[in-house]
């Protein structure tokens, strides 16, 4: 087997990038949305397209698989004698596009502007798929490690069937190192390893105060309406500083990184004069402390609202929970808080939608050393930082449970301007090339570790 040097791998990736980009653009054209109510034939097409890409890089065993949910793709190539095996994860499904009027160009037709490629899923996570493909193409027939490529088909919809898939194909997916390409870097020009992710608890709270709507003039002033009642209830979730007021939720220390306030304000699109909420360092508020948001409210629309007291109102809440906490414990605490703070004796009903566990990764050991070396080389000497993510990838905890001996590396292609899940999602093309180089270098360095 030929050992590839750093420069040979760089040259190979650069040679492959035009084809990698063309294949990425073809994937973007497939609107593979796993959410209920969308045409899931596109998710099927997306899985087949990924399977063809994996066959094209010479993986002899490629299958489209499912366990009741949307299709995933598994591709395998055995390890050379004595070499370790690496599992490469990404997902091929994408978020819904939302309000089309907010997009500058067609979300399912990739368009380049100012060094960035725009389109739904172009970064999250079809570029993750193509980073794996690019690294494998760079080696051709001289792949120095065993590889299992696992491309999920419903990550954006909560990975409902993922655990069943992992258990069903546990032996096929077993690896020494797992690379999860679904995160991002600290900044353009600054690579990172993600070492902590918050968990998620989503649910609904409904308040009811009347059997039916009644005249607001005849009864208002003595009878509460459901919207005022709901407003007071959800306001109780935070204290006067904007910190979460639910008792007992875990708060942990964060990475020693400084998040400049002006940079964060710009990335978030905060309006002038709007203040931050909460206390402590920004990275703590975003990565290692709980956060509660209200995502939607069911209530009469203002345009047709009559002069009547609203009898019932409902809100969807989302709690991001710190690494080390338990999703079920947090849900129980939030439920207790809402029941205890119900205004004016209102009837409160709480319904669970989703639980997702947080995770903390011990980023030490030979595989992490190899990753840091690969990243530093790919970014021309810029040492990677360890960072947290405020969002959630709950299945990482499942990987930790099912593959306890594997080193789990969480990487990705996103940067502060990516706008994943929002309109005008984009990929920085020069950074994407560095990600592909880094993964090829990582596979080379991991090959030198003992299986």
N, C-alpha and C positions, 0 to 999 in steps of 0.2 A: 504494500500500500504506500502510495506517495504521500509524504508529509508536506503540507502546504505552508509556505511562509506567510507572514503578515502581508507583505506586499503582493504576493500571488493571490491571496484571498481578496484584498482590496481591488486588485485589477479584475478578478473574476466577478465580483459584485458589480463593479462599474460597467463591465461588459453586459451583464444581465439586466441592468436597470431599465433600459427602454422596453424590453419585453415584460418585465415585472410591472411597470406602469401601465402598459397596454392591457395586461390581464386584470390589474386592479380596476381600471376603468370599465372593463367588461363586467366585473362583479358588481360595481356600483349601479350599473343599469338594471340589475335585478332587484325589485322592491320586496325583498324577503322579510316581511314583518310578521312575527309570530303572535302578535296580539289577537285576541278574539275579535271577530268582525272583519278581519282582513282576508284577502284571498291567499290561502296558504299554499296554493300551487306554486307561487313564486318562491316560497321557502324550499319546496321540493326542487325547483330549478336551481336554486342557489347551491343546495347540497350536491346536486349532480355536477355542477360547474366546479365546485371544490374538489370533488372526487376525481374529475378529469385532470385537474392541476396536479394532484398528488400522484396519479398514475404517470403523468408526464415527467415527473422528477425521478422515476424509476422505483417507486415503492411497489414491491411485488404483491402486497396484500392490502387492498383498499376496499372498504365496505361502507355503504350507507346504512346506518342502524337507527333504531328508535325503540323506545319503551313507553308507548302511549302518547308521547308528545310529538314535537317536531323533529325532523331528521338531523342526526349528527353524522359526521364522517370520521372514520378511523383508518389510518394508513400506517403500515408497519414495515420496517426493514430490520432484520436481525443484526445484532452487534457482531463485529469481528471478534475472534477469540480473545478473551481477556479484556475487552473494551466495555465501558459502561453503556447504559441505555438512557436516552434523554426523551422525555415526553414533551411535546410542543403543543400548547393549548392556544386556541383563539376561538372566536365565534363568528358565524357568517350571517346571522340575523341582525336586523337593524331596528332602531326606534322609528315610530311613526314620524312623519315630517311636520305635523302641527299645521300652523297657519301658513299656507303657501304664499300669501302676500308678503311674508317677511323674508322670503328667499330672494336673493338677487338673481339666481339662475335656477334652472330645473334641478331639483335635488337628486334626481336619478340620471343625470348626465354630467359626468365629472368635467369641470371647467377649471383651467389654470388662470390665476390672477396673482401677479406680484410674488411669484415663487411658491404659491400655495395652491393645492388642488382642492376644489370645493365639491361637496356632494354628500348625501346622506350615507353614512357608513364608511366614508372614505378613510376615516381614521379609526372609528369605533364600530366594527373591529376588523374591517376587511383589509386594512393595512397590516394588522396583526397576522392575518392569514398569509398575506403576501410576503411579509418578513420571513416567515418560516419557509415559504417556497423559494425565496431568493437565496437563503442560506444553503438550502439543499441543492439548488441549481449550481451554486458556486463550487460545490465539491464534485458534482457529477457522480461518476462511479467510484470515487475514492472517499466516500463518506467514512470518517474514522470512528464513528460511534454507532450504536444501534439507535434507531429512531422510532418513536410512536407519535404520530400526529393525530391529535384529537380536536376536531372542529365542531363546536356545539351549534345547535340550531334554534335555541330559545333562551339565550342568556338575558336578552333585554326584557323578556316576559317572565323572568323570575326563576328560570332553570328548574321548572317543576319536575321534569323527568330525569334531571341530571344524576341525582343520587342513584336512581334505579339503573341508569346506564353504567355508572361507575361500578356498581356492585355486579352487574351482569357480566361486564367485560374487564373485571378487575385483573385477571391474569394477563390479558392482552395489553393492558395499560400500565403494568408494573414497570417502574423505571427507577434509576438511581438519582436522576435530577429531573425536576419538572419546571419548565419555563412557561409561565402564564403571561402571554402578551396581550394584556387588556388594561394597562395602566398608562403612565406617561412619565415625562421627565420634568425636572424642576423648572427648567427654562430652556429656551433655545440656546444651544451651546453648552448646556449643563446637564449631563446625564444623571439618572437617579435609579436606585432600587427602592421599590415600595416595600416597607417593612411593617406597616400597620394600616388596617382598614376598619372603619366603623361598621357596625352592624345596622340593621334596619328593623323597625317595627311599624307597620302601617295598619291603620284601622279606621273605623267610623264611629262617631258619637252622635246620637240623635237625642234631642230634647223635645218633649211634648208637654204642653200646658193646657190645651183645650181639646174638646172632642171634635170641634170644627171651627172654622173662621167665624168671627163675630164682629159686629159694627164697632169701629175704632172710637167713634164718638160716644157711643152709648156705654161702652165697657172700658175704654182706655183710661188709665189713671188708677184703676183698682185691680185690673186683671193684667198680668204680664203677657207679653207676646213672645213667641218662641225665638225670634231673631235676637231681641235684646237679651233674652235668657242665655241663648247659645253664645252670644258675644261675651257676656260676663264669664261664662264657664271657660271658654277657650283662652280668655285673657288671664285666667288664674294659672295657666301653665308656665308663666314667666313672672319673675319678680320685677321690681321697678327699674332694675339695671338691665333687664333683658336676659338674665341668666335663667336657666330652667329651674322651676320651683318645685318640681316633683321630687319628693324625698327619696333618698337612698340610691340614686343613680351614680354609677362609678365615674370618677374623674381621675385621669392618670397623667404623668409627665409626658412631654412631647420631645421630638428631636430638637437639638440645639440649632435650629435654623431661624433666621430672621426673615419674616415676610413683610417687606416694605408696604406701609399702609397705602401709599399712592398707587403702587403697582396693583395691589389687591382691589382698590376702589375702581381702577380702570378695567381690570379683568371682569369684575362683577357688574360693571355698568351702573354703579351707584350714582344717583343724582346729586348735584351739588347741595350741600347742607344736610343731607341725610346722614345720621350718625350710626356708628356701629352699635350692636347690641352685645351684651355679655361683658365679662371681665377676664383678665388674664391675657397672655400673649395670643396673637392671632392664630399661630399654628396649634395652640392648645384648644382654642375655641373651635377650630376647623377639623382637627384630627383626633383629639383624645378626650374630648368632653361631649356630653350629650347635647343634642339640638332638637328642638321640636318646631315643626312647621305645619301650617294649615294649607292643604293643597287644593281644597275646593269646598264649596258650600251649596247644598240643595235648598233653594228658597225661591219664592216668586220673583220673576224678572221685573225690573223696575218699570219697564214700559207698560205693562198691563196690570200692575199691582193695584188692587182695589183698596178702598179705605176700610180695611178690615184687619183685625188682629190675627197674625199668623199662628196657627195652632201647633205646627211642628216644623223643625228645622234640623238639618243634618250637615255635619262637617266631616271631611276626611283629614286625618292627622297622620303625620309621618315623624317618627322619632329615629334619629341617628344615635347609635349607642357606642360608647368607648370600647376600645379593645380591652378584653378581660371581663367585660360584663356579659350577662346572659339575656338573650332576647326574650325568653319567656318571663324571666324575673322583671324585666323592664315593662313588659306589657301588663303584668299584674300590678306593678306600682302605678302606672298611668291610669289603669282602670280604677284602682282604689282612690286616686286623687280626684278623678272626674266624678265619681259617685259622692265623695265627701264634700266637694265644692259645688254641688248642684244648687243653683240659686232658687230661692222661693219654693222649695219643695218640688221642683219640676221632675218629671219622670225621665230618667236617663237610661238609654240603651246603648251598649257598646258592642261593636262587632269587629273581630279580628280579620284582617285581610292577608297580611304577610308577616312572617318572622324570618329574619336572616341574621346569622351569627357574625359578630365581628371577628377579626383575627389579628394576632401579633406574630411576627416571624422573627425567629432568632437567626439573624443574618450573619452567622459566623461559620467558618469551616472552609474546606478546600474548594467546594463549588462556588461559594460566594467570593472567595479570593480570585478564582478564575474569572468570574463575571466582572469584578471590579477592574481587573487587568484588561479584559476585553473592551470594556466601556472606555477606559482611559485611552487605550490605543485608538479606538474608533473616533474618539473626540479629540485626537491630537494632544493628549496630555491632560485634559480636563478630568480630574478625579470625580467619580460619581458620589453623590450624597445619598444618605438614607432619608427617606421622607415618608410621611403618612399620607393617607387619602381620606378625605371626608366622606366620600361616597362608599358604596358597599359592593363587595363581590362575595356574597355569602358562601359560595361553593368552595372557596379556598379552605375554609374550615373543614369541609367534607374531604377535600384532598388530604389535608393534614391527618384526619382520622383514618382514612383508608390506606394511606401510604406513609406511615409514620417515620420510616427510615429515609425517605426521599428528601433531598434539599429542594425547597420550593422557592424559585426566583420569580418575582413579580416585576415585569418590565412592560414596556409599551411604547407607542409612537406619539402620544398626545403631548401637547405643550400648552402654555397658558392661553393661547389664542385659538385653540381647536374648536371650541363651542360644541363639544359632544352633547347630543340630545337636543340641541337648540337649532335654530335656523342658521344656515350658512356654515355648517360644520366643515372643517377644512384640515388639511394635512400639509405640514411644512416639508417640501420635497427634499431639500438638502438634509434635514434632520432624518427623514425617512431613510435616505441612503446610509446615513451613519448607523441607524438602528439595524439595517440589514448587514452591514459590515460587522457590527458588534456581535450579532448572533452567529455569524460564520466563525469569527474568532473564538467565541465562547465554545462552540462545538469542538473546535480544534484543541482548545486548552482542556476541556473536560475529558477528551480522549486520552489525556496523559494521566488521568486519575485512575485509581484502582477500582475496578467494578465491585 
